[in-house]
Amino acid sequence: MPAPTEPDAEPGSTAELPALAPHPPAAASAQTLSVLGLVFGIVGLLASFAAVGLVFALVGVILSHLGLRREPTGRSMAIAGLACGYAGLGISVIWGVILLASVLVPLFAVGLFASLSTIGG
């Protein structure tokens, strides 16, 4: 029976396996902008019902547009973030018009009546 040429050449030993390169560290998700755009879009949409969601919705729209351009794998989340963000922006604008009108209309009415009373008196 011939002797093995190497002491580790027994069947099942690690000498038979080629050396492997170490694994690179796991990269961050390639969908970061899309995920953040979706989160800010949803928060902006929900907060816009309380008339405070304008900034969140705007950040969600910007991040979703960036995610749509830079991250093709997160396309569906970026589109959902755009939809939520634009809906939040629309609701925030409507709230802004309502709040502005509810403050300015009475002020103009008071000013109009005050000017009429000075004209007649």
RODREN-732999 format. One record per atom (N, C-alpha, C, O, CB): x, y, z; residue in three letters. Coordinates in pm, whole numbers, padded with zeros to 5 digits, always signed. Glycine has a CB too. Example, Ala and Ser with C-alpha at 12.3 -4.5 7.8 and 13.67 -1.06 7.14 Angstrom:
2
+01319-00569+00780Ala
+01230-00450+00780Ala
+01320-00330+00780Ala
+01424-00332+00846Ala
+01131-00447+00905Ala
+01285-00225+00708Ser
+01367-00106+00714Ser
+01290+00003+00787Ser
+01341+00114+00804Ser
+01408-00060+00572Ser
END
This chain:
121
+00084-00116+00000Met
+00000+00000+00000Met
+00089+00123+00000Met
+00175+00139+00087Met
-00096-00001+00121Met
+00069+00211-00100Pro
+00156+00330-00107Pro
+00117+00433-00003Pro
-00002+00453+00025Pro
+00150+00392-00247Pro
+00213+00497+00052Ala
+00190+00600+00153Ala
+00155+00732+00085Ala
+00208+00764-00022Ala
+00315+00618+00244Ala
+00066+00808+00145Pro
+00032+00938+00085Pro
+00153+01030+00089Pro
+00235+01025+00181Pro
-00087+01004+00158Pro
+00160+01116-00014Thr
+00276+01205-00023Thr
+00267+01320+00077Thr
+00369+01373+00118Thr
+00288+01261-00164Thr
+00149+01357+00115Glu
+00133+01464+00213Glu
+00065+01407+00336Glu
-00017+01316+00324Glu
+00051+01581+00155Glu
+00097+01459+00453Pro
+00034+01405+00573Pro
-00115+01439+00579Pro
-00191+01364+00641Pro
+00104+01456+00697Pro
-00160+01550+00518Asp
-00302+01590+00525Asp
-00382+01537+00407Asp
-00496+01580+00389Asp
-00313+01741+00530Asp
-00331+01448+00328Ala
-00398+01404+00206Ala
-00500+01295+00231Ala
-00539+01226+00137Ala
-00297+01355+00108Ala
-00544+01278+00352Glu
-00646+01178+00381Glu
-00780+01223+00325Glu
-00806+01343+00317Glu
-00656+01153+00532Glu
-00865+01130+00286Pro
-00996+01169+00236Pro
-01074+01245+00343Pro
-01076+01205+00460Pro
-01075+01044+00190Pro
-01138+01355+00301Gly
-01216+01435+00394Gly
-01136+01542+00464Gly
-01192+01617+00544Gly
-01278+01347+00496Gly
-01008+01553+00436Ser
-00928+01656+00503Ser
-00945+01789+00430Ser
-00995+01793+00317Ser
-00778+01615+00508Ser
-00905+01897+00494Thr
-00920+02030+00435Thr
-00812+02061+00333Thr
-00817+02167+00270Thr
-00919+02134+00543Thr
-00716+01976+00316Ala
-00610+02001+00219Ala
-00663+01990+00077Ala
-00602+02043-00016Ala
-00494+01904+00239Ala
-00775+01922+00058Glu
-00831+01905-00076Glu
-00909+02028-00122Glu
-00932+02044-00241Glu
-00921+01784-00079Glu
-00949+02115-00030Leu
-01032+02229-00066Leu
-00945+02348-00107Leu
-00844+02374-00043Leu
-01123+02268+00051Leu
-00983+02418-00211Pro
-00906+02537-00249Pro
-00934+02650-00149Pro
-01039+02655-00085Pro
-00942+02582-00394Pro
-00840+02737-00138Ala
-00856+02851-00047Ala
-00961+02946-00104Ala
-00960+02976-00224Ala
-00720+02925-00025Ala
-01051+02994-00021Leu
-01156+03085-00063Leu
-01124+03227-00018Leu
-01066+03249+00088Leu
-01293+03041-00006Leu
-01161+03320-00101Ala
-01142+03460-00063Ala
-01247+03496+00042Ala
-01359+03444+00039Ala
-01153+03556-00188Ala
-01212+03583+00136Pro
-01312+03622+00237Pro
-01428+03698+00173Pro
-01411+03768+00073Pro
-01247+03708+00346Pro
-01543+03682+00232His
-01662+03748+00179His
-01654+03899+00204His
-01612+03942+00311His
-01790+03690+00243His
-01694+03977+00107Pro
-01698+04122+00131Pro
-01810+04154+00230Pro
-01906+04078+00240Pro
-01717+04201-00002Pro
-01799+04264+00302Pro
-01906+04298+00395Pro
-02036+04325+00320Pro
-02035+04373+00207Pro
-01868+04420+00480Pro
-02145+04293+00383Ala
-02274+04311+00319Ala
-02298+04460+00295Ala
-02284+04542+00385Ala
-02388+04251+00406Ala
-02334+04492+00174Ala
-02360+04631+00138Ala
-02496+04674+00192Ala
-02584+04591+00214Ala
-02354+04651-00015Ala
-02510+04803+00213Ala
-02639+04856+00257Ala
-02741+04833+00146Ala
-02706+04817+00029Ala
-02629+05007+00294Ala
-02865+04832+00184Ser
-02971+04809+00087Ser
-02964+04912-00025Ser
-02938+05030+00000Ser
-03108+04813+00155Ser
-02985+04869-00145Ala
-02981+04957-00260Ala
-03113+05031-00278Ala
-03137+05091-00383Ala
-02947+04878-00387Ala
-03198+05027-00178Gln
-03329+05090-00188Gln
-03350+05195-00079Gln
-03465+05223-00043Gln
-03439+04985-00181Gln
-03244+05251-00027Thr
-03255+05341+00088Thr
-03338+05464+00056Thr
-03427+05500+00134Thr
-03117+05383+00133Thr
-03310+05530-00056Leu
-03386+05650-00091Leu
-03533+05619-00114Leu
-03620+05696-00075Leu
-03326+05716-00215Leu
-03560+05507-00178Ser
-03699+05470-00205Ser
-03775+05441-00077Ser
-03890+05481-00061Ser
-03704+05348-00297Ser
-03710+05370+00015Val
-03775+05338+00143Val
-03801+05466+00222Val
-03910+05485+00276Val
-03687+05240+00225Val
-03700+05554+00229Leu
-03719+05680+00302Leu
-03826+05766+00236Leu
-03906+05830+00305Leu
-03586+05757+00310Leu
-03829+05769+00103Gly
-03932+05844+00032Gly
-04071+05791+00063Gly
-04165+05869+00082Gly
-03907+05838-00117Gly
-04084+05660+00070Leu
-04213+05600+00103Leu
-04253+05632+00246Leu
-04369+05666+00272Leu
-04208+05449+00082Leu
-04160+05622+00339Val
-04190+05649+00480Val
-04231+05795+00498Val
-04332+05824+00562Val
-04068+05617+00569Val
-04152+05888+00442Phe
-04186+06029+00456Phe
-04315+06063+00381Phe
-04391+06149+00426Phe
-04071+06117+00404Phe
-04341+05997+00269Gly
-04465+06020+00197Gly
-04587+05977+00278Gly
-04687+06049+00283Gly
-04463+05946+00064Gly
-04577+05861+00343Ile
-04689+05813+00426Ile
-04708+05903+00546Ile
-04821+05939+00580Ile
-04664+05669+00471Ile
-04598+05940+00613Val
-04608+06030+00729Val
-04666+06164+00686Val
-04749+06221+00756Val
-04469+06049+00797Val
-04621+06216+00571Gly
-04674+06342+00521Gly
-04821+06334+00488Gly
-04896+06428+00513Gly
-04597+06385+00399Gly
-04863+06223+00432Leu
-05004+06205+00400Leu
-05088+06201+00526Leu
-05192+06267+00534Leu
-05026+06077+00318Leu
-05045+06124+00624Leu
-05121+06113+00748Leu
-05118+06244+00827Leu
-05219+06283+00885Leu
-05066+06000+00833Leu
-05004+06311+00829Ala
-04993+06436+00904Ala
-05065+06550+00835Ala
-05101+06649+00900Ala
-04848+06472+00924Ala
-05087+06539+00704Ser
-05156+06647+00634Ser
-05303+06657+00674Ser
-05364+06762+00657Ser
-05144+06627+00483Ser
-05359+06550+00725Phe
-05497+06557+00772Phe
-05507+06643+00898Phe
-05615+06691+00931Phe
-05552+06416+00799Phe
-05396+06661+00968Ala
-05391+06749+01084Ala
-05328+06883+01048Ala
-05294+06961+01137Ala
-05312+06683+01198Ala
-05313+06911+00919Ala
-05261+07037+00865Ala
-05116+07063+00902Ala
-05074+07179+00909Ala
-05345+07152+00914Ala
-05036+06959+00926Val
-04895+06977+00957Val
-04805+06888+00871Val
-04689+06865+00907Val
-04870+06947+01104Val
-04853+06838+00761Gly
-04777+06741+00684Gly
-04705+06794+00563Gly
-04650+06716+00485Gly
-04866+06636+00641Gly
-04703+06925+00544Leu
-04644+06982+00423Leu
-04497+06947+00410Leu
-04453+06904+00303Leu
-04662+07132+00422Leu
-04419+06965+00515Val
-04274+06940+00508Val
-04245+06792+00488Val
-04159+06755+00408Val
-04205+06991+00637Val
-04316+06706+00561Phe
-04294+06562+00546Phe
-04328+06515+00405Phe
-04253+06437+00345Phe
-04379+06484+00648Phe
-04439+06563+00352Ala
-04479+06524+00217Ala
-04380+06574+00114Ala
-04348+06503+00018Ala
-04619+06577+00185Ala
-04330+06696+00132Leu
-04232+06751+00038Leu
-04102+06671+00041Leu
-04044+06643-00064Leu
-04205+06898+00071Leu
-04055+06635+00159Val
-03934+06552+00172Val
-03959+06415+00108Val
-03871+06360+00041Val
-03892+06535+00322Val
-04078+06358+00128Gly
-04111+06230+00068Gly
-04110+06235-00084Gly
-04063+06141-00149Gly
-04245+06183+00116Gly
-04161+06342-00141Val
-04161+06357-00287Val
-04018+06370-00339Val
-03983+06307-00440Val
-04245+06480-00329Val
-03937+06449-00273Ile
-03798+06468-00319Ile
-03720+06337-00310Ile
-03651+06300-00405Ile
-03728+06578-00235Ile
-03730+06268-00197Leu
-03657+06141-00182Leu
-03708+06035-00279Leu
-03630+05955-00330Leu
-03668+06090-00038Leu
-03837+06033-00304Ser
-03892+05935-00398Ser
-03845+05962-00540Ser
-03816+05868-00614Ser
-04045+05935-00392Ser
-03838+06089-00579His
-03785+06121-00712His
-03638+06079-00724His
-03597+06025-00826His
-03800+06271-00742His
-03559+06105-00619Leu
-03420+06062-00621Leu
-03409+05909-00627Leu
-03326+05856-00700Leu
-03346+06115-00497Leu
-03493+05841-00550Gly
-03492+05695-00552Gly
-03535+05638-00686Gly
-03484+05535-00729Gly
-03583+05642-00444Gly
-03626+05705-00752Leu
-03673+05659-00883Leu
-03561+05669-00986Leu
-03550+05584-01074Leu
-03795+05742-00928Leu
-03478+05772-00975Arg
-03368+05789-01071Arg
-03249+05700-01038Arg
-03187+05645-01129Arg
-03324+05934-01074Arg
-03215+05686-00911Arg
-03089+05621-00874Arg
-03103+05474-00837Arg
-03004+05401-00840Arg
-03028+05693-00760Arg
-03222+05429-00802Glu
-03239+05292-00752Glu
-03347+05218-00831Glu
-03464+05221-00793Glu
-03274+05294-00602Glu
-03309+05153-00939Pro
-03411+05083-01018Pro
-03476+04966-00944Pro
-03586+04925-00979Pro
-03349+05033-01147Pro
-03408+04911-00843Thr
-03467+04798-00770Thr
-03578+04843-00676Thr
-03663+04763-00638Thr
-03360+04724-00692Thr
-03578+04971-00637Gly
-03680+05022-00546Gly
-03787+05103-00616Gly
-03849+05190-00555Gly
-03616+05105-00439Gly
-03808+05075-00743Arg
-03901+05153-00825Arg
-04043+05154-00768Arg
-04106+05260-00764Arg
-03903+05100-00965Arg
-04093+05041-00726Ser
-04232+05034-00678Ser
-04250+05114-00549Ser
-04353+05179-00530Ser
-04274+04887-00655Ser
-04150+05109-00461Met
-04160+05188-00337Met
-04148+05337-00366Met
-04214+05418-00301Met
-04051+05144-00237Met
-04065+05373-00463Ala
-04051+05514-00498Ala
-04181+05567-00558Ala
-04221+05680-00528Ala
-03935+05533-00598Ala
-04247+05488-00640Ile
-04374+05531-00699Ile
-04481+05545-00592Ile
-04559+05639-00594Ile
-04420+05432-00809Ile
-04485+05451-00498Ala
-04581+05462-00387Ala
-04550+05584-00301Ala
-04642+05651-00254Ala
-04578+05333-00301Ala
-04421+05613-00279Gly
-04383+05732-00204Gly
-04424+05859-00276Gly
-04466+05955-00212Gly
-04234+05732-00181Gly
-04411+05860-00409Leu
-04456+05976-00487Leu
-04607+05996-00474Leu
-04654+06108-00456Leu
-04418+05959-00634Leu
-04681+05887-00484Ala
-04826+05898-00475Ala
-04869+05950-00337Ala
-04952+06040-00328Ala
-04892+05761-00502Ala
-04811+05894-00232Cys
-04845+05940-00096Cys
-04798+06083-00073Cys
-04869+06164-00012Cys
-04784+05847+00010Cys
-04679+06115-00121Gly
-04625+06250-00102Gly
-04706+06356-00174Gly
-04736+06460-00116Gly
-04482+06255-00148Gly
-04740+06330-00300Tyr
-04820+06428-00375Tyr
-04961+06441-00318Tyr
-05018+06550-00316Tyr
-04827+06389-00523Tyr
-05017+06330-00272Ala
-05149+06339-00208Ala
-05140+06421-00080Ala
-05228+06502-00051Ala
-05205+06197-00177Ala
-05034+06400-00002Gly
-05013+06479+00120Gly
-04993+06626+00089Gly
-05043+06712+00161Gly
-04895+06426+00197Gly
-04918+06656-00019Leu
-04899+06796-00059Leu
-05032+06860-00098Leu
-05060+06974-00060Leu
-04800+06805-00176Leu
-05112+06787-00173Gly
-05242+06841-00214Gly
-05333+06869-00096Gly
-05397+06975-00089Gly
-05310+06745-00309Gly
-05339+06776-00003Ile
-05424+06796+00115Ile
-05370+06910+00200Ile
-05448+06987+00257Ile
-05432+06666+00199Ile
-05238+06922+00211Ser
-05178+07031+00288Ser
-05208+07167+00225Ser
-05234+07264+00296Ser
-05027+07011+00300Ser
-05205+07174+00092Val
-05237+07300+00025Val
-05384+07336+00047Val
-05417+07452+00071Val
-05207+07289-00127Val
-05471+07236+00038Ile
-05614+07263+00063Ile
-05635+07313+00206Ile
-05708+07409+00228Ile
-05699+07135+00039Ile
-05569+07248+00303Trp
-05578+07293+00442Trp
-05524+07435+00457Trp
-05581+07516+00529Trp
-05501+07197+00535Trp
-05414+07464+00388Gly
-05356+07598+00396Gly
-05451+07704+00343Gly
-05462+07811+00402Gly
-05226+07603+00319Gly
-05518+07675+00233Val
-05616+07770+00178Val
-05732+07788+00274Val
-05778+07901+00295Val
-05667+07722+00040Val
-05780+07680+00331Ile
-05893+07689+00426Ile
-05852+07770+00549Ile
-05927+07857+00592Ile
-05941+07548+00468Ile
-05735+07742+00605Leu
-05691+07815+00724Leu
-05664+07962+00693Leu
-05697+08049+00773Leu
-05566+07750+00781Leu
-05605+07990+00579Leu
-05578+08127+00541Leu
-05709+08203+00519Leu
-05722+08318+00562Leu
-05493+08131+00413Leu
-05804+08139+00455Ala
-05934+08204+00433Ala
-06007+08225+00564Ala
-06074+08327+00582Ala
-06020+08120+00337Ala
-05996+08132+00656Ser
-06069+08147+00784Ser
-06008+08257+00870Ser
-06076+08309+00959Ser
-06068+08015+00861Ser
-05884+08294+00846Val
-05822+08403+00920Val
-05840+08537+00847Val
-05872+08638+00909Val
-05673+08375+00942Val
-05820+08536+00716Leu
-05823+08662+00641Leu
-05963+08715+00614Leu
-05983+08836+00617Leu
-05752+08644+00512Leu
-06059+08629+00589Val
-06195+08676+00559Val
-06254+08754+00677Val
-06309+08861+00655Val
-06286+08557+00525Val
-06244+08705+00799Pro
-06296+08787+00910Pro
-06218+08918+00928Pro
-06277+09020+00963Pro
-06291+08708+01040Pro
-06087+08915+00905Leu
-06010+09039+00918Leu
-06052+09141+00813Leu
-06066+09259+00844Leu
-05860+09009+00906Leu
-06072+09097+00690Phe
-06119+09188+00587Phe
-06259+09238+00615Phe
-06291+09354+00589Phe
-06114+09121+00451Phe
-06344+09150+00668Ala
-06480+09191+00700Ala
-06480+09296+00810Ala
-06554+09394+00802Ala
-06564+09069+00742Ala
-06399+09276+00912Val
-06390+09375+01021Val
-06334+09506+00966Val
-06383+09613+01001Val
-06301+09322+01137Val
-06232+09499+00883Gly
-06174+09619+00825Gly
-06271+09691+00733Gly
-06273+09814+00730Gly
-06049+09584+00749Gly
-06351+09617+00658Leu
-06450+09677+00570Leu
-06558+09748+00649Leu
-06597+09859+00615Leu
-06512+09571+00479Leu
-06607+09683+00756Phe
-06711+09745+00837Phe
-06657+09866+00912Phe
-06728+09964+00933Phe
-06769+09642+00935Phe
-06530+09860+00952Ala
-06471+09974+01023Ala
-06458+10093+00928Ala
-06480+10207+00968Ala
-06332+09936+01083Ala
-06421+10066+00804Ser
-06407+10177+00709Ser
-06542+10233+00669Ser
-06552+10352+00642Ser
-06330+10131+00586Ser
-06647+10151+00665Leu
-06781+10201+00635Leu
-06837+10286+00747Leu
-06908+10384+00722Leu
-06874+10085+00608Leu
-06804+10251+00870Ser
-06855+10329+00982Ser
-06787+10465+00990Ser
-06849+10561+01035Ser
-06836+10254+01113Ser
-06661+10476+00947Thr
-06595+10606+00950Thr
-06641+10694+00835Thr
-06637+10817+00846Thr
-06444+10589+00945Thr
-06684+10634+00726Ile
-06732+10713+00612Ile
-06868+10774+00647Ile
-06893+10892+00620Ile
-06743+10625+00484Ile
-06953+10696+00706Gly
-07088+10743+00739Gly
-07090+10833+00862Gly
-07185+10911+00876Gly
-07179+10624+00762Gly
-06995+10829+00948Gly
-07003+10900+01075Gly
-06921+11020+01076Gly
-06918+11091+01176Gly
-06964+10816+01186Gly
END
